[in-house]
Amino acid sequence: MHRFFYSIHIAISRNRTLAAVAAVLILGIFGFFASKLKFEEDITKVIPVDSKKDVTARVLKQMNFADKITVILHANAGTTDELQQAAREFLDKADARCKPFLSSVQGKIADENLQQTIDFVYDNLPLFLNEQDYAQLSARLATDSVARTVQENYRSILSPSGLVTSEFIRRDPFGITFTGLKKLQQLQLGSDFTLDNGFIMTKDRKTLLLFLSPKQASSETEKNALLARELYKIKDEVNSQLRGKAELSYFGAALIAVANADIIKHDVWLTTILAMTALMVILILFYRRILIPVIIFLPTVFGALFALSVLYFAKETISAISLGIGAILIGITIDYSLHILTHHKHNNDVAALYKDITKPLFMSSSTTALAFLCLLLVQSEALQDLGIFAAAIVMGSAFFSLIIVPQLYRPANDNFSHKKNFIDKLAGFSFERNKWLIGATVVIVAVCCFTSGRVKFDNDLSKLNYIPPDIQKAENLLEKSSSLTSKTIYVAAYGNSQQASLDANQKLYQKLAALQQQGKILSFSSLGGIVLSKAEQLQKIERWNTFWDANRRVVVIDALVVEGKKSGLKQATYKPFFEKLSAPHQTIGIGAYAGVQALQLPEFIAEKNNFHTVSTLVKVNDAQRNAFIKSMAAQPKVVAVDRQQMNETFLSRLRDDFNRLVNYSFIAVLLILYAFFKRPALVLIASVPIVLTGLVTAGIMGIFGIELNIFSTIVCTLVFGHGVDFSIFMTSALQKQFTDGKDEMPVYRTSIILAALTTILGVGALIFAEIGARIPVVGAYYKVYSYAYHPAVGFTVNALILISNAASLAVVTLIGAEYCSHLLFGKQMGFAFNISI
């Protein structure tokens, strides 16, 4: 393999101009395809799913409740009228500037919608009455009750409001329509709100709510960002007019998703820039050449664009979260350039350089790439994207490093006469001879044997969300003034046709009504008691006809006429009501229900690819949640969607996948090591440090009570693959010394120390990342410990964790590999490696 790269090196050396043109052309082609990639910024892409055909996944895609944006107007010192005026101004501005982004705005019920609803209920009265209603109506039809009703109607007609109420009274003297209207309260979840001038307000009249429905799902952050920008402008304008009397704020998944997407973009740029800046300074100081960073990073640029091109052909749309690990990948990919530079710095012979470095470099890159490709076994789109991207960039960077670095770097002729710096001196230190270091290593490994089992997996995905302070404040306000943010479970009845889903929903409605009576749920909002199947409509129409038989109609009509004359009413006063009693009723279809704006049917009923769903919202407390979900699991054609439990379940599955992933990766690495080394003893030497490092890392996490989450799991995969690199290079150094008798251990130590340092800087840059912060401050472990104790404690713990991930790999590799060689081969390494334990 080394001959192949050496021949390429010779060919390029003879045709530098042509090679430069080819390099620019290749870079341009990679850049072109990379620019065609589309990114998704949905954090839920990390959650695994069983299949695209999974019923729960299909139901989730069709639910409309969670994507709403709640507009909150809260009075500090203002009046109800001022709140409502501010709401009108907001609606006018939103209609003028946000209409392209919104499908509907709810919260202000127009007068025409109220009249439309009343007329709909009146025209279809039989469908809105139950046995209890008929019992109450029967009591009101007694002679003395009819007399009182007529007198009340007469006084109402003569009152100032008679101009409005007289027509209602003529059509419905007994108020049956208002009894039917009460059934629409089934669509209301809880009793925290009331209507005031058509606005939804809390009962104390201090908070007014509006609801916005974006046209795009909350995961479509790129398009929702435009909506968010306009909404925040409107917010500033309205609040400036209110002058502290009231305050407008927002709460909603779409705005939180936009904030998270902005933070992800900010973190990727910030951490990458910080890591690259720190690395450039260190590398310039070590190699004493201003262009060294360019030489080191150039293969990474080629590798990154190559990886993005591979992703373009694999799938045109990828998760942006999979690229959020970019800062750490920089630390890995430049290691290959560092290994070549370090060896070339001490060896002018290019042919010998390729012979020494090609095999371990490709072993390292292939094992690391294989560790990442094992992410394809995890059923998570974001992690699969990461696996492809990381494997491609690792292999691409290794390939281009072998071609580019020896062409651009020319070591000094007196390559051993340079003044040794700190890293050179550290590389010359005999780690294996220091008894204190060996003793400390043994103690740490022993302690970690007992503490590594304490590491737990944090299933709460919401902790990874960044919630801006203003949205957090709005959420707290909602919690105080209503129960909107309490535990709400989505339940969906589904079927292959609209009628099938409605039938399933009707059975669900009966079940929920029974559970509410038994006190097993708090309340629910459902169409089940309003949108009825054809069979149920026929039963209710038959019940109406039975109740209003010919005899009862005659008695009631005569009583109204007689009592009306006593009060001075004309005989034809109640003619519309008399005609209503004799009019035939027919069943209605879903289109008639959908025509009533107040019912908001599109919020409950959805269809996609012949998959129909009818949604219901159920409100429970923590004690009722688990039992309710279990009872719904036994209900046919019904899915209960509790997002928190789904996240916990899916992430638990991801954790199990990760455990298998580690095993598969380790087996694959062992096979690759054996394929290259051909000797079990060398495979064992390279494997021991990897195992010990994993044990120590888990042990330190157990000591400090640090839990794994989805993103630290990704980093563990990275550290595992990176640790293999260190072991391979140290084992190659031992093999070379036994074969040639030439001690080059300091050179290999130097490259490993530099690689560990770059990894620490790459991972350390994540300290400045904000994603994952429920507390809106920057930092990873630093954030938690500084908030709980003191910033000094947070910094110490964070530095310890970061260094343990990379530096422990280097130290254990340096000590373990040389000690294992003495143990297995009976030979001592290098300069007086006489050690005993």
C-alpha positions in Angstrom: 0.0 0.0 0.0 2.8 2.4 0.8 4.3 1.9 -2.7 1.0 3.1 -4.2 1.1 6.4 -2.3 4.8 6.9 -2.9 4.3 6.5 -6.7 1.5 9.1 -6.5 3.9 11.4 -4.6 6.6 11.0 -7.3 4.0 11.6 -10.1 2.8 14.8 -8.4 6.3 16.0 -7.8 7.1 15.8 -11.5 3.8 17.6 -12.6 3.1 20.1 -9.8 1.1 22.5 -12.0 -1.1 19.8 -13.4 -1.6 18.4 -9.9 -2.6 21.8 -8.5 -5.2 22.3 -11.3 -6.5 18.8 -10.6 -6.7 19.5 -6.8 -8.7 22.7 -7.4 -11.0 20.9 -9.8 -11.6 18.0 -7.4 -12.3 20.5 -4.6 -14.7 22.4 -6.8 -16.6 19.2 -7.7 -16.8 18.2 -4.0 -18.0 21.7 -3.1 -20.6 21.7 -5.8 -22.3 18.5 -4.5 -21.9 19.5 -0.9 -23.7 22.8 -1.6 -26.7 20.8 -2.9 -27.3 19.2 0.5 -30.5 20.2 2.4 -30.4 20.2 6.2 -33.1 19.3 8.7 -32.8 20.9 12.2 -35.3 18.7 14.0 -33.9 17.5 17.3 -36.4 14.6 17.3 -34.5 13.0 14.4 -32.2 11.4 17.0 -35.2 9.4 18.3 -35.3 5.9 16.8 -38.4 4.5 15.1 -39.3 1.0 14.3 -40.6 1.6 10.8 -42.1 4.2 8.5 -45.2 2.1 8.7 -45.4 2.3 12.5 -48.9 3.4 13.5 -47.7 5.7 16.2 -45.3 7.4 13.8 -48.1 7.9 11.3 -50.4 9.3 14.0 -47.8 11.7 15.2 -47.3 13.2 11.7 -51.1 14.0 11.5 -51.6 15.6 14.9 -52.1 19.3 14.8 -52.3 20.4 18.4 -48.6 20.5 19.4 -47.5 22.8 16.6 -49.7 25.7 17.7 -48.2 29.0 19.0 -50.0 30.5 22.0 -50.1 34.2 22.1 -50.5 35.4 25.8 -51.6 38.9 26.7 -51.3 39.3 30.5 -52.5 42.4 32.4 -50.1 43.9 34.9 -52.1 47.0 35.6 -54.3 47.3 32.5 -58.0 46.7 32.2 -59.9 44.0 30.3 -60.7 46.5 27.6 -57.0 47.4 27.1 -56.2 43.7 26.8 -58.8 43.2 24.2 -57.8 46.3 22.2 -54.2 45.0 22.3 -55.4 41.7 21.0 -57.2 43.4 18.1 -54.1 45.3 17.2 -52.1 42.1 17.3 -54.6 40.3 15.0 -54.5 43.2 12.5 -50.7 43.2 12.4 -50.5 39.4 12.1 -53.1 39.3 9.3 -51.1 41.9 7.4 -47.6 40.5 7.9 -47.9 36.8 8.9 -50.7 35.6 6.7 -48.4 33.7 4.3 -47.1 31.6 7.2 -50.3 30.9 9.2 -53.1 28.6 8.3 -55.5 29.9 11.0 -55.7 32.2 14.0 -58.0 31.2 16.9 -59.1 33.0 20.0 -61.4 35.7 18.6 -64.8 34.3 17.8 -66.6 36.5 15.3 -70.3 37.3 15.7 -71.1 35.6 12.5 -69.4 32.4 13.7 -71.5 32.5 16.9 -74.7 32.9 14.8 -73.6 30.1 12.5 -73.1 27.8 15.4 -76.4 28.6 17.0 -78.2 28.0 13.6 -76.4 24.7 13.1 -77.4 23.4 16.5 -81.0 24.6 16.1 -81.3 22.9 12.6 -80.0 19.7 14.0 -81.4 19.7 17.6 -82.1 15.9 17.8 -78.3 15.2 17.4 -77.4 17.3 20.5 -79.9 15.9 23.1 -79.5 13.0 25.4 -81.9 11.2 27.8 -81.1 13.6 30.6 -82.0 16.6 28.4 -85.3 15.0 27.4 -86.1 14.4 31.1 -85.5 18.0 31.9 -87.5 19.2 28.9 -90.4 16.9 29.8 -90.6 18.7 33.2 -90.6 22.1 31.5 -93.6 21.1 29.3 -95.9 20.8 32.3 -98.8 23.3 32.2 -97.5 25.5 35.1 -94.0 25.5 33.7 -95.2 26.5 30.3 -97.0 29.5 31.9 -93.9 30.6 33.7 -91.9 30.2 30.5 -94.3 32.4 28.4 -94.3 35.1 31.1 -90.5 35.2 31.1 -90.4 35.3 27.3 -92.9 38.2 27.3 -90.8 40.2 29.7 -87.6 39.5 27.7 -89.3 40.7 24.4 -90.3 44.0 26.1 -86.8 44.6 27.5 -84.2 46.6 25.6 -82.6 43.4 24.5 -85.8 42.3 22.9 -84.7 43.4 19.5 -82.0 40.7 19.6 -83.8 38.0 21.7 -87.3 38.1 20.2 -86.3 36.0 17.2 -84.6 33.4 19.4 -87.7 33.2 21.6 -90.1 32.8 18.6 -88.0 29.9 17.3 -87.2 28.2 20.6 -89.4 29.3 23.5 -88.0 26.6 25.8 -84.3 27.3 25.1 -83.6 23.8 23.8 -80.9 25.2 21.5 -78.9 26.4 24.4 -79.1 22.9 26.0 -77.7 21.6 22.7 -75.0 24.3 22.7 -73.7 23.1 26.0 -72.6 19.9 24.3 -70.0 21.9 22.5 -68.2 22.3 25.8 -66.9 18.8 25.2 -64.4 20.4 22.9 -63.1 22.5 25.9 -60.2 20.9 27.9 -60.8 22.1 31.5 -62.7 25.0 32.9 -60.1 27.7 33.2 -61.4 30.0 30.5 -64.4 32.0 29.5 -65.6 34.1 26.5 -65.6 37.9 26.8 -66.6 39.9 23.7 -65.6 36.9 21.6 -62.1 36.6 23.2 -60.8 33.6 25.2 -59.8 34.8 28.7 -59.0 33.3 32.0 -61.9 33.7 34.6 -60.1 36.5 36.4 -60.0 38.4 33.1 -56.3 39.1 33.5 -55.0 36.8 30.7 -56.2 36.7 27.1 -55.1 33.9 24.8 -54.9 33.6 21.0 -53.7 30.5 19.1 -51.8 30.6 15.9 -51.5 27.6 13.6 -48.3 27.7 11.4 -48.6 26.2 7.9 -45.4 24.4 8.5 -44.7 21.8 11.1 -42.6 22.8 14.1 -39.6 20.8 12.7 -39.5 23.1 9.6 -37.4 25.6 11.4 -36.0 27.3 8.2 -39.5 28.4 7.1 -40.8 29.0 10.6 -37.8 31.3 11.3 -39.4 33.9 8.9 -42.7 33.7 10.9 -40.8 34.0 14.2 -39.0 37.1 13.0 -42.2 38.8 12.2 -43.9 37.7 15.4 -41.2 39.1 17.5 -41.3 42.4 15.7 -45.1 42.6 16.3 -44.5 41.7 20.0 -42.0 44.6 20.4 -44.5 47.0 18.7 -47.5 45.9 20.8 -45.5 45.9 24.1 -44.2 49.4 23.4 -47.7 50.6 23.0 -48.9 48.9 26.2 -46.2 50.7 28.2 -46.1 48.1 31.0 -49.8 48.0 31.6 -49.8 44.6 30.0 -47.4 42.3 28.2 -47.6 40.2 25.1 -45.5 36.9 25.0 -45.5 33.7 23.0 -45.2 30.0 23.8 -45.1 27.2 21.3 -43.0 24.3 19.9 -42.4 26.1 16.6 -40.7 29.0 18.3 -38.7 26.7 20.6 -37.6 24.7 17.5 -36.5 27.9 15.8 -34.5 28.9 18.9 -32.8 25.5 19.0 -32.0 25.6 15.4 -30.4 29.1 15.8 -28.4 27.8 18.8 -27.2 24.7 16.9 -26.0 26.9 14.0 -24.3 29.3 16.5 -22.7 26.4 18.4 -21.3 24.8 15.3 -19.7 28.0 14.1 -18.5 29.1 17.5 -17.0 25.7 18.6 -15.4 25.1 15.2 -13.8 28.6 15.2 -12.6 28.3 18.8 -11.1 24.8 18.2 -9.4 25.8 15.0 -8.0 29.0 16.5 -6.5 27.2 19.5 -5.1 24.4 17.3 -3.5 26.9 14.9 -1.7 28.7 17.7 -0.4 25.5 19.2 0.7 24.0 15.9 2.5 27.2 14.8 4.4 27.3 18.1 5.3 23.6 17.9 6.4 23.4 14.3 7.7 27.0 14.2 6.2 27.6 10.7 3.4 30.0 10.0 1.9 27.9 7.2 1.8 24.6 9.2 -1.9 25.1 10.1 -2.7 25.4 6.4 -0.9 22.1 5.6 -2.6 20.3 8.5 -6.2 21.6 7.8 -6.1 21.3 4.0 -6.6 17.4 4.0 -9.5 18.0 6.5 -11.1 20.4 4.1 -10.8 17.9 1.2 -12.1 15.2 3.5 -15.1 17.2 4.8 -16.2 18.2 1.3 -15.8 14.6 0.1 -17.9 13.4 3.1 -20.7 15.9 2.3 -20.6 14.8 -1.4 -21.0 11.2 -0.2 -24.0 12.2 1.9 -25.5 14.0 -1.1 -25.5 10.8 -3.2 -26.6 8.7 -0.2 -29.5 11.0 0.8 -30.2 14.6 -0.3 -31.6 15.7 3.0 -29.7 15.1 6.3 -30.0 16.1 9.9 -28.0 19.2 10.8 -27.5 17.7 14.3 -25.3 15.1 12.7 -22.9 17.8 11.7 -23.0 19.5 15.1 -20.2 17.1 16.1 -18.0 18.9 13.5 -15.8 20.6 16.1 -14.7 17.2 17.5 -14.2 15.7 14.0 -11.7 18.4 13.3 -9.7 17.1 16.3 -9.8 13.6 14.8 -9.1 14.3 11.2 -6.1 16.5 11.7 -4.5 13.8 13.7 -3.6 12.0 10.5 -1.7 15.1 9.2 -0.1 15.4 12.6 1.2 11.9 12.5 2.7 12.4 9.1 4.2 15.8 10.0 5.7 14.5 13.2 7.4 11.5 11.5 8.4 13.6 8.5 10.0 16.2 10.8 12.4 13.5 12.0 12.8 11.7 8.7 13.7 13.3 5.4 13.3 10.1 3.4 9.9 10.2 1.9 10.0 6.6 0.8 10.8 5.5 4.4 8.1 7.9 5.7 5.4 6.2 3.5 6.6 2.8 4.6 6.4 3.7 8.3 3.2 5.6 8.3 0.8 4.3 5.6 -0.2 1.0 7.3 -0.9 2.4 10.8 -2.6 5.4 9.3 -5.0 3.3 7.3 -5.5 0.9 10.2 -6.5 3.9 12.4 -8.8 5.5 9.9 -10.5 2.2 8.9 -11.1 1.2 12.5 -12.5 4.6 13.4 -14.6 4.7 10.3 -15.9 1.2 11.1 -16.8 2.3 14.6 -18.9 5.2 13.1 -20.5 3.0 10.5 -21.8 0.8 13.2 -24.2 3.8 13.9 -26.1 2.6 10.8 -27.3 -0.3 13.1 -29.1 2.3 15.2 -32.7 3.1 14.1 -32.1 6.9 14.3 -31.9 9.1 11.2 -29.6 11.6 12.8 -27.2 9.0 14.1 -27.2 7.2 10.7 -26.3 10.5 9.0 -23.5 11.0 11.5 -22.2 7.5 10.9 -22.0 8.1 7.1 -20.5 11.6 7.4 -17.9 10.7 10.1 -16.8 7.5 8.3 -16.4 9.4 5.0 -14.6 12.3 6.5 -12.2 10.1 8.4 -11.3 7.9 5.4 -11.1 10.9 3.1 -8.9 12.9 5.4 -6.5 10.0 5.8 -6.3 9.5 2.1 -5.7 13.2 1.3 -3.3 13.6 4.2 -1.0 10.9 2.7 -1.1 12.8 -0.6 -1.0 16.4 0.4 1.2 16.7 3.5 4.5 15.2 2.2 4.1 17.4 -0.9 3.8 20.7 1.1 6.0 20.0 4.1 9.8 20.1 3.8 11.6 19.2 7.0 14.9 20.8 7.9 18.1 18.9 6.9 19.3 18.9 10.5 16.0 17.6 11.7 17.3 16.5 15.1 19.1 19.7 16.0 16.0 21.8 16.7 15.5 23.1 20.2 13.2 20.7 22.1 10.0 22.2 23.4 7.6 21.1 26.1 5.9 18.5 23.9 9.2 17.0 22.8 10.4 16.8 26.4 7.1 15.2 27.5 7.4 12.6 24.6 10.9 11.7 25.9 9.5 11.1 29.4 9.5 7.4 30.4 5.9 6.9 31.5 6.4 3.2 32.1 9.3 3.9 34.6 7.5 6.3 36.9 6.2 4.2 39.8 3.9 7.0 41.0 2.2 7.2 37.6 1.9 3.4 37.4 0.5 3.2 40.9 -2.0 6.0 40.3 -3.1 4.2 37.1 -3.6 0.9 38.9 -5.6 2.7 41.7 -7.8 4.5 39.2 -8.5 1.4 37.2 -9.3 -0.5 40.4 -11.7 2.2 41.6 -13.3 2.5 38.2 -14.0 -1.3 38.3 -16.5 -0.5 41.1 -17.9 2.8 39.9 -18.3 2.2 36.2 -21.6 0.3 36.8 -23.2 3.4 38.3 -23.5 5.2 35.0 -27.1 5.7 33.9 -28.8 6.9 30.8 -30.9 10.0 30.9 -34.0 9.4 28.8 -35.4 13.0 29.1 -34.9 14.5 25.7 -36.4 17.8 26.8 -33.3 18.6 28.8 -31.5 18.9 25.5 -33.8 21.7 24.4 -32.7 25.3 24.7 -35.7 27.4 25.8 -35.2 31.2 25.5 -35.9 33.1 28.7 -38.9 34.9 27.2 -40.6 31.6 26.2 -39.8 30.1 29.6 -41.4 33.0 31.2 -44.5 32.6 29.1 -44.7 28.9 30.0 -44.5 29.8 33.7 -47.3 32.3 33.2 -49.5 29.7 31.5 -48.9 27.2 34.3 -50.0 29.8 36.9 -53.1 31.0 35.0 -54.3 27.8 33.4 -53.8 24.0 33.1 -52.7 24.2 29.5 -49.1 23.0 30.3 -50.2 20.2 32.7 -50.0 16.6 31.6 -52.1 16.2 28.5 -52.1 12.9 26.5 -53.1 12.7 22.9 -55.3 9.8 22.0 -56.0 9.0 18.3 -58.6 6.7 16.8 -57.5 5.6 13.4 -58.8 3.6 10.4 -58.5 3.2 6.7 -61.5 5.3 6.0 -63.1 8.3 7.6 -66.1 6.4 8.7 -63.9 3.7 10.3 -62.0 6.3 12.3 -65.2 8.0 13.4 -66.6 4.6 14.5 -63.4 3.9 16.5 -63.6 7.4 18.0 -67.1 6.9 19.1 -66.1 3.8 21.1 -63.2 5.7 22.5 -65.6 8.5 23.6 -67.8 6.1 25.5 -64.7 4.6 27.2 -63.4 8.0 28.2 -66.7 9.1 29.5 -66.8 6.0 31.7 -63.2 6.7 32.9 -64.1 10.3 33.8 -67.1 9.2 35.8 -64.9 6.7 37.7 -62.3 9.4 38.5 -59.6 7.8 36.4 -59.0 10.9 34.2 -59.6 14.6 34.9 -61.2 15.6 31.7 -61.1 15.2 27.9 -61.8 17.1 24.7 -63.4 14.9 22.0 -65.6 15.1 19.0 -67.2 11.8 20.0 -70.3 13.4 21.5 -70.7 15.8 18.6 -69.7 14.2 15.3 -71.9 11.1 15.2 -72.0 8.2 13.0 -75.0 7.7 10.7 -76.4 4.9 12.9 -76.2 7.1 16.0 -77.8 10.0 14.2 -80.7 7.8 13.1 -81.2 6.7 16.7 -81.2 10.3 18.0 -83.7 11.4 15.3 -86.0 8.5 16.2 -85.8 9.5 19.9 -86.8 13.1 18.9 -89.7 11.8 16.9 -90.8 9.6 19.7 -90.7 12.4 22.2 -92.5 14.8 20.0 -95.3 12.5 19.0 -98.6 14.0 17.6 -100.3 14.1 21.0 -97.5 16.0 22.8 -97.2 18.4 19.9 -100.9 19.3 20.1 -100.8 19.7 23.9 -97.7 21.9 23.9 -98.9 24.1 21.0 -102.3 24.7 22.7 -100.6 25.5 26.0 -98.3 28.1 24.3 -101.2 29.7 22.4 -103.4 29.9 25.5 -100.7 31.2 27.8 -99.5 33.6 25.1 -103.0 35.2 24.8 -103.0 35.7 28.6 -99.8 37.7 28.2 -100.9 39.6 25.1 -98.9 37.6 22.6 -100.3 36.9 19.1 -101.3 33.4 18.1 -98.6 33.3 15.4 -95.8 34.4 17.9 -94.5 30.8 18.2 -95.2 29.8 14.6 -91.4 29.1 13.8 -91.3 26.7 16.8 -94.5 24.9 15.7 -93.1 24.4 12.3 -89.9 23.1 13.8 -91.8 20.4 15.7 -93.4 19.1 12.5 -90.3 19.4 10.3 -88.6 16.1 9.4 -84.9 15.7 10.3 -82.2 13.9 8.3 -78.7 12.7 9.0 -75.8 15.0 8.1 -72.3 14.2 6.8 -68.9 15.3 7.9 -69.0 18.2 5.5 -71.9 19.8 7.4 -69.9 19.6 10.6 -66.8 20.9 8.9 -68.7 24.0 7.7 -69.1 25.2 11.3 -66.1 27.3 12.0 -66.4 27.2 15.8 -66.1 23.4 15.8 -62.5 23.6 14.3 -62.8 20.1 12.9 -59.4 20.2 11.1 -57.8 20.3 14.5 -59.2 16.9 15.3 -59.7 15.1 12.0 -56.8 14.4 9.6 -56.1 12.2 6.6 -52.9 11.4 4.8 -52.3 8.5 2.3 -55.7 7.0 3.1 -54.8 6.9 6.8 -57.6 8.6 8.8 -57.3 9.8 12.4 -59.6 11.5 14.9 -57.7 13.0 17.8 -58.8 13.4 21.4 -57.0 15.3 24.2 -57.1 13.7 27.7 -56.0 15.5 30.9 -54.6 13.4 33.7 -52.5 13.8 36.8 -49.2 12.0 37.4 -50.9 9.3 39.4 -53.4 8.5 36.6 -50.9 8.6 33.7 -49.5 5.1 33.6 -52.8 3.3 34.3 -54.5 5.4 31.6 -51.9 4.6 29.0 -52.1 0.9 29.8 -55.9 1.0 29.4 -55.6 2.7 26.0 -53.2 0.1 24.8 -56.0 -2.5 25.2 -58.4 -0.4 23.1 -58.6 -1.5 19.4 -57.7 1.0 16.7 -56.5 3.5 19.3 -53.1 5.0 20.0 -52.2 7.0 23.1 -49.4 9.4 22.5 -47.6 10.7 25.5 -44.5 12.4 24.1 -42.5 12.2 27.3 -43.1 8.5 27.6 -42.4 8.0 23.9 -39.1 9.8 24.2 -38.1 7.8 27.2 -39.1 4.5 25.5 -37.3 5.4 22.2 -34.2 6.6 23.9 -34.1 3.5 26.1 -34.2 1.5 22.9 -31.4 3.7 21.6 -29.4 2.9 24.8 -29.9 -0.8 24.2 -28.8 -0.3 20.5 -25.7 1.6 21.8 -24.8 -1.3 24.1 -24.9 -3.7 21.1 -23.1 -1.1 19.0 -20.1 -1.1 21.3 -19.9 -4.9 21.2 -20.2 -4.9 17.4 -17.6 -2.2 17.0 -15.1 -3.9 19.3 -15.4 -7.2 17.4 -15.0 -5.4 14.1 -11.9 -3.6 15.4 -10.4 -6.8 16.6 -10.9 -8.4 13.2 -9.3 -5.4 11.4 -6.4 -5.4 13.8 -5.8 -9.1 13.2 -6.1 -8.6 9.4 -3.3 -6.1 9.5 -1.1 -7.4 12.3 -1.5 -11.2 11.6 -0.6 -11.9 15.2 -2.9 -12.4 18.2 -0.3 -11.0 20.6 -0.2 -7.7 18.8 -4.0 -7.6 18.7 -4.0 -8.1 22.5 -1.5 -5.3 23.0 -3.6 -2.9 21.0 -6.8 -4.0 22.7 -5.9 -3.7 26.4 -5.6 0.1 26.4 -8.9 0.5 24.6 -10.7 -1.6 27.2 -9.1 0.1 30.1 -9.9 3.5 28.7 -13.5 2.7 28.4 -13.5 1.4 31.9 -11.8 4.5 33.3 -14.1 6.9 31.4 -17.2 5.1 32.7 -15.7 4.9 36.2 -15.1 8.7 36.3 -18.6 9.4 35.1 -19.9 7.1 37.8 -17.9 8.9 40.5 -19.2 12.3 39.6 -22.8 11.1 38.9 -22.7 12.1 35.3 -25.4 10.5 33.2 -25.2 9.5 29.5 -27.5 11.2 27.1 -28.0 11.0 23.4 -25.1 13.4 22.6 -22.6 12.1 25.1 -23.3 8.6 23.6 -22.2 10.0 20.2 -19.0 11.3 21.9 -18.3 7.9 23.4 -18.5 6.3 20.0 -16.0 8.9 18.8 -13.6 8.4 21.8 -13.7 4.6 21.2 -12.7 5.0 17.6 -10.1 7.6 18.5 -8.6 5.4 21.2 -8.0 2.7 18.7 -5.8 5.1 16.8 -3.5 5.6 19.7 -3.2 1.9 20.4 -2.4 1.1 16.7 0.4 3.7 16.5 2.0 2.5 19.8 1.7 -1.1 18.7 3.2 -0.2 15.3 6.1 1.5 17.1 6.7 -1.6 19.2 6.5 -3.8 16.1 9.0 -1.6 14.3 11.4 -1.6 17.1 11.4 -5.4 17.4 11.8 -5.7 13.7 14.4 -3.1 12.9 15.9 -2.5 16.3 15.4 1.2 15.8 13.9 3.2 18.7 11.4 5.7 17.4 9.2 5.7 20.5 9.6 9.4 21.2 8.4 10.3 17.7 5.3 8.2 18.1 4.7 9.6 21.6 5.0 13.1 20.2 2.3 12.4 17.5 0.0 10.8 20.1 0.4 13.7 22.6 -0.4 16.2 19.8 -3.4 14.1 18.8 -4.6 13.9 22.3 -4.2 17.6 22.7 -6.1 18.4 19.5 -8.9 16.1 20.7 -9.1 17.8 24.1 -9.3 21.2 22.3 -12.0 19.9 19.9 -14.1 18.4 22.6 -13.3 21.3 25.0 -14.7 23.8 22.5 -18.1 22.3 23.3 -17.9 24.0 26.7 -19.1 27.1 24.9 -22.1 25.3 23.4 -25.6 26.4 24.6 -27.7 23.5 23.3 -29.0 21.3 26.0 -29.3 24.2 28.5 -32.6 24.4 30.4 -30.6 27.0 32.4 -29.9 29.6 29.7 -26.1 29.7 30.1 -23.3 28.2 28.1 -21.5 25.0 29.0 -21.8 21.3 29.3 -20.8 19.8 32.8 -19.6 23.3 33.6 -23.1 24.6 33.4 -24.5 22.1 35.8 -21.8 22.2 38.5 -21.3 25.9 38.4 -25.0 26.4 38.8 -25.2 23.9 41.7 -22.0 24.8 43.5 -19.5 27.4 42.2 -18.0 28.2 38.8 -14.6 27.1 40.0 -16.0 23.6 40.8 -17.8 23.5 37.4 -14.6 24.4 35.5 -12.5 21.8 37.4 -15.0 19.0 36.8 -15.5 19.8 33.2 -11.8 19.9 32.5 -11.3 16.6 34.3 -14.0 14.9 32.2 -12.7 16.3 28.9 -9.0 15.4 29.7 -10.0 11.9 30.9 -11.6 11.1 27.6 -8.5 11.8 25.5 -5.5 12.1 27.8 -6.3 8.9 29.6 -6.2 7.1 26.2 -2.7 8.5 25.5 -1.4 7.7 29.0 -2.9 4.2 29.2 -1.6 3.5 25.7 1.9 4.7 26.4 2.1 2.7 29.6 0.0 -0.3 28.7 1.5 -1.0 25.3 5.1 -1.0 26.5 4.3 -3.0 29.6 2.3 -5.6 27.6 5.2 -6.0 25.2 7.5 -6.8 28.2 4.9 -9.2 29.6 4.2 -11.0 26.3 7.6 -11.0 24.6 10.0 -10.9 27.5 11.8 -7.9 26.0 12.3 -4.5 27.4 11.4 -1.4 25.4 13.6 1.5 24.6 15.5 3.2 27.3 15.6 1.1 30.5 11.9 0.1 30.6 12.4 -2.0 33.7 9.1 -2.0 35.4 7.3 -4.4 37.7 3.9 -4.4 39.4 
